[in-house]
Each structure stands twice: as structure tokens, then as C-alpha cells.
Amino acid sequence: MAQEHAAQIHGEHEDTTTGLNHRKMLMWAFLGSDCMFFGALIATYLVYQGKSLAGPMPVDVFDIPVTSVSTFVLLMSSMSMVLAYAALTKNNLKGFRIWMISTAIMGATFIGFQVYEFSSFAHHHVDINCSSPGELTDYEQHIFDEGCSNGEAHAESHEGLKPQTNLFGTTFYTLTGFHGAHVTLGIVWLLSLLLLSFKKGMITPEKNLDVDLAALYWHFVDVVWIVIFTVVYLFGVFPGF
Amino acid sequence: MSTFPISIPRPVHPTGVWGWITTIDHKRIGILYGITAFIMFISGGIEATLMRIQLAGPELDIVSAAVYNQLFTMHGTTMIFLAIMPLSAAFFNFVIPLQIGARDVAFPRLNAFSYWTFLGGALMLKLSWIGGATDAGWFGYAPLTSVAQNPGTGIDFWIISLQVLGVASLAASFNFIVTIINMRAPGMTMMRLPLFTWMSFITAILLVLAFPVITVALIELTFDRYFMFNFFNVANGGSVVLWQHLFWVFGHPEVYILILPAMGIVSEVLPVFAKKPLFGYKTVVLAGAIIAFMGWMVWSHHMFTVGLGAVANAVFTVTTMLIAVPTGIKVFNWIGTIWGGSIRFTTPMLYSLGFIAMFLLGGISGVMHAVSAHDAQQQDTYFVPAHIHYVLFGGAIMAILSGIFYWFPKYSGKMYSEKQGKISFWLIMLGQNVTFFPMHFVGLDGMPRRIYTYVEGMGWEFWNGVATGGVFILIIGFLLVIDNIGRNWRNGKPAPADPWDARTLEWSIASPPPEYNFEEIPVVRSLDDWWATKQGGAHKEIPASGGSGDEGHGIHLPQPSYWPMVTAIGLFIAAYGVVFNDLIVPWGIAAIGLVIGFVGVYAWSFEPVNDPEEDSTH
């Protein structure tokens, strides 16, 4: 039964022991492996959380509303991916292309946000009014202590957050950078499939395994982002977690 | 199927060297793996011999301290990543499809890619001797690997070639996981899988989960070295202990990646030559799975002297002792298998029995290490190399030698010289004990490992001299092995299909197997099906080998392909480009390599998997 089903879906009469397609199983094995990859990166991030000796901390640079928007866009791209696949299985090739483009655009939007975020973190600067500093983070307090001691009106720092600045920068850029690389690869993959769909007979309702695999990968990368957003962004800004 | 614009016709029945280069036949790839890995084993052996000569007496000056550091680092890395792992991979490739009744692996081209990538990584590592190889020890502890401590390219070569080798290992493991789950012949349930296939399956799963951790650790080290990140930079709060954790979270499962295939080979050989089924098949399978699972819970026993605290040391002491239980179960199963059997002392059998004895000794010193208080005395002494050589030489290499002789008739189609095989066994058995056993004594006597010389009067001279002498016994033994295999591969007397009266499916087909393996996919009815078939008196006619490929049988095999090798070459160029990133254009070579790799992947993707109308018009 399962075997018939698989053969129907993939349009290939593959005689496998389990009835599952080889490539699909390979994809799952790869995703398992990729879990350990991100697991090791996230573990490194957590080991070094709060261990930075100097420089901006998560509370100084993170802008939760902005990242929430980009997170929302990425999650919606997963839905768009589902709709693309659904359109394909209903033999609606036009719908498939539209949803594929929309998925890729949303992925690219996410990457755009990430580029913006990285550059704004790198150029993060602090300007404190020494007479009325208001509520200060530890990092700002440090700048205040250094800059306001000589009776200056303002204390400033243009150091920003670079990978070399502190452990937070090192681990943050590495973790989110590798996630961004995964998304970028996913976009290339989606666009390749989109181009391929213009070649007759390459992507059809029966021959949809290529799309299926790309979708699996895309959803996986989304799930990883949910973990990163929670662990890095939310835990970083709301230490009560 | 319409072809993609950039697709180039696949090579059709290439012959000679070109046939080997474009091959995607699992048997040929297995042989390529085996020969390459054996050459790497010899190169690692030469490195070891140089070290032993340097240590033969006090204050010798054969090699300098700097060269000595490179020797032990390269020796460890070579033996683990370029010799034992790929020798196991050679058996995975050759044996697994035959044992499960398949015509090839699930992804034949990916398999070729794994081999060529492995070859690239291996060459890259070994060629780093030119200009100074890595010298930070095979586990590359931070901060020895930092730019400040180690500015040369040796460490870079080590990092990048390990990454390349990782790609090869991961690709191969994905392939074998899918092959074993999905390519089994009808009736070959998981609990009818031959033990070697089972252990390989567990190894592949371990590898898929463990390798990404070392990948991340190496990426972090790369970023520290190339871009001044802070991962292991103590001045900015980084922790050198993190490297140790990441390395050993990979490194301990890696130990089981090295030994589980060896256990699989032994579990094949013993029943055949004792003429009894494996004692407690299910127990051996389960013990293997438990070893793999518990292998993740013991990594900090490599770090007992780091100062992780009493609780951590106590916990890892207990888990490490526990993991001896499933290992012990296996040893009892092996003994139970030969107990009361009608034993034939052939060369492979001798090696397997040797494995049990030597691995047991290594296991006992392993349990000694497990006691953290005891380990504190042994840490960084020669007692540790003694232990690792009993489990990896006495264990893994002995089992691999057993496999080399056991399957020799199958992969070469010839018989080896039994007499010469037995002489070489006894020489290697004697040689390894003379070489490695004294290391226990000097280790407990306080001789540190990784020192290039020692002064007179420490009481270490005698046993070091003995150990060095043992190396030459080993060399004679291995020369005999090489001669036995090399000579008989060409001129040996032809082997029958089933010379050992064996139990598993690979012996039900001709030696060497035809390109398509099985003329008819077998139907499996029990464990050790081939044995059961023979006992049932159903004499199956084994067709003689010699057919070239799919002619006349209507069996369509995937055709050879260029692209796996092109992709691997791209990766190789990119890897060199990373090390020499400031040559000509910054990162230019790496970019070129990546582009070649991408072209390879794309062309590979759009290459028809199997062209039904076939060729001649191309």
C-alpha cells in the first residue's frame, strides 16, 4: 500500500524495501545531521552567554519588534511553500510558480533584514547625556563611567558589535550567519526549481519529489530559526526566561 | 527524458584507468578505498617507525623535536581518519550491497563522490608535510592551534583537510543508511541482516550525528585563526575547555565509529570458521546499539584532569564503566560462538581470535582509565598510547586484517597463501605485543607521551628499546601481508564462489561478483539464509563470473559518470584556496573551486540517472 502510494506520488516505480523514496530518506538523514550542526553552534552560544568581558550585550543591540517582523516573514514563507506544493499536486503550474516566487521573495526579505541587522549592530553607537543618563545597561554604564568622569556633557562610543568585539559578537554572528547561509542556499534551490518548471515535463504533479525535498529543507531551516529567535533573541533580552 | 542544456553524455563502458576514474560500481569503489587507505596506513606506519627509532635510546637525535611533534600528530590523524575509517569504508562499499542482496548502493554517484573527496582530503593532509605539517596533537587542543602559538599553515591544512574528509564521510554515511534501510532484498528484515551490515549501519548513524560537532569545532577554530574571532581566545573570555568538550563529544563516538565495523567483521568470521551460528545474534545487535547510544555519555573521561569537578568526574566514571558491559557481552557472545564449534584455524579466523584477545587487553586498560582517580595518574603518560594501540591496532586493525583475508577470495577472485598468512599473523601478533605492551610499563613509570626524547637513568631505556624492536617484527609481518595479497591477487589460484562454506549472501554469487552482483535478486527466508539454503539441500547453481555489465541479462545498471569527480575536484581546489587565501586574488582560488563544485553538482543533478535506450548513438 505504502509502496504504491509512494510510486504514485513520485511517478517513479521505485522498488524500495520500505516504500519510501531513497532521496527522501537521504534528506531526512541529512536534516538529522544538520540538527547536530546547529545544536553544536547553539550549545557554543549558550556556553558563552553572559561571559563577554566587554562591548555591547544582547540588550544593547537587539530590536525585538524588527526581528519579530523578519521572523514572521520567514514563517509565512513556510506557508507559501506549502501552498506552492499544494498547487503543484493540483496540477496548477501557474499557482505553483507564483507561490515559489513568493517563498523565495520572503526568504530574500528575511536575508535583507539580517543584512540590515548585522550592519546596524556593527555600527551600533551609544551617546549618553551625562547630566540625565536615564536607565543604563551594564555596557552603557561602563561608557558612562569612562566618559562622564571628567565633567563632559556627553559620553560616546562608536565601537559597535563586531565578531571580534566580544564572545557575544563571535557566537552571535557565527550562529545566525550559518543560518542565513542555509536560507540563502534554500533560495538558490527554490529559484532553480522555478526555472526548471519552465522546462516541459521536469516538474509535474506526479514528478514532484524535487519540490518536496526543497520544501522539507525550507521548513527545517524555519524551525531552526524559531529556536534561534527564542534562545538568542528572546532569552537575551528578557533574562527572566 | 529530455536532457538539460549543460549535460554532457555519460561515459559509456569506459575501460582501463578511465573506467576506474568514472566508476560508480560499489565493488570498484570499495577496492579504491581499500588500496588508498592501505597506502595511508603504510604512511602512518612510517611516521610511527621514525618516532620509535627516535625513542629507541635516551637522548637520540634522529629527528628534531619540531619534526617529532609533527610525526605524532600526523601519525594519529592519519591512522584514524585516513586508515582505519576508510578501510572500514572499503568493506562497507564492497560487502554491504552483497550482504543485503542489492545490485548497488542507493546513490552510486554519491558513493564515487565520497571516494574522490576522501582522496582529496587525504592528499591534502599528507602533502602538508611540505612546508611543515600540523604539530598540535591529533586532538588539536586550544590554544596550541592558535595563530599566536602556531602561525604556520600546518594547522590550516589539518583543519581544512579534516573538513573535506568530513564531507566524504558524511556523504558515505547518508548513502549507507539509505542503502541498508531501503535496498534490502525481499525477506531481508532488519533482524536478518548480517552482523557486519548491522554494525556498519550503527556506525553510519553515529557518524552522521557526531561529525557535525567536529565540523562546528573546526569552523570555530578557522574563524579564530583567519578572522580573529574569540571562541578560544582566553584574553576575551573564551574557554579552551570548550574545544575539548566539542572535540570529545565528537571524539568518543568516533572511537566507536572505528571499532564497531571491526566488531562486525569479527562477528562474520567467527561463525563461519566455527561452523556455528553467531551465539545470541539479537544480543550482539542490541549490544552494538547500546554501545553507540552510551558512546555519547562518556566524552568527559578524556578530560578527568581538566578540573571539571568531583560530580562530573564521578558521573563520567560511572558511565564509562557501564559502557564496558555491552562490550563485555559481545566478547562473551564471541566466545560462546566458538565454544564447541568445529574450528578451522584459517588466517582470517586467527586474526579474529587475535582481535578478541588484544581488544580484551585494551578494554581492561580502558576500564582502568575509567576510574578518574586512577586516570589522574595515567593522564599524558605512555599508558594511554598503550591502551589506544591495544584497542585500535589490536582491535580495529586486527579485525580489518581478518576482513582483508576473509573477503580476499570474493574481491580478488583468487586464493591467498594460507601458510604465508599464518606466518604473517604470528609475526604481527608478536610484533604488536612487543611494541605496545612495554608502553604500559614506561607509562606507569611516569614516562610522558609526546616527548621527543628522555634522559638516561629514568629507567625507561630498556622497555623503549624493546618497543622499537617490536616495530621491525611488525614491519616484516606487514611486508608478508602485502606480498601475500599483491602476488596472489595477480597470480593466485582461482577462488570458488564459496570457499569457506560461509553463511551470508555475498558467498552465493561468483568470485569476483559480476558487475550486477545478483542475476536474480534473492529471496531471504531466514537469518544466515545462504547457509540455510545449502543445508536445505537446494543446490543453487552459481553462474560463473565474466559477464561485462548488463549485456544479455536485461539488467540496467547506472552508467558511469564524470560529475562526482568534478565536484570532488572543485571541493579540493576550494580547500586549497582556503588555506592559501591570499594568493593572487584574495579568496580567488577558493571561489574558483566553489564554482567548479557548483557546476559539478548542477550537471550531476541533471544527468539522467539511467538512460534506458542506452548509448552507441552518443
Interface residues (C-beta under 8 A of the other chain):
Chain A: T16 T17 T18 L20 H22 M25 L26 A29 F30 G32 S33 D34 M36 F37 G39 A40 L41 T44 V47 Y48 K51 S52 L53 A54 P163 Q164 N166 L167 G169 T170 T171 T174 F178 S192 K199 K200 G201 M202
Chain B: M1 S2 F4 A106 F107 L170 S173 F174 N175 I177 V178 I181 N182 M183 R184 M188 V208 L209 A210 F211 P212 V213 T215 V216 A217 I219 E220 F223 F227 M228 F229 N230 F231 N236 G237 G238 S239 L242 L246 V249 Y602
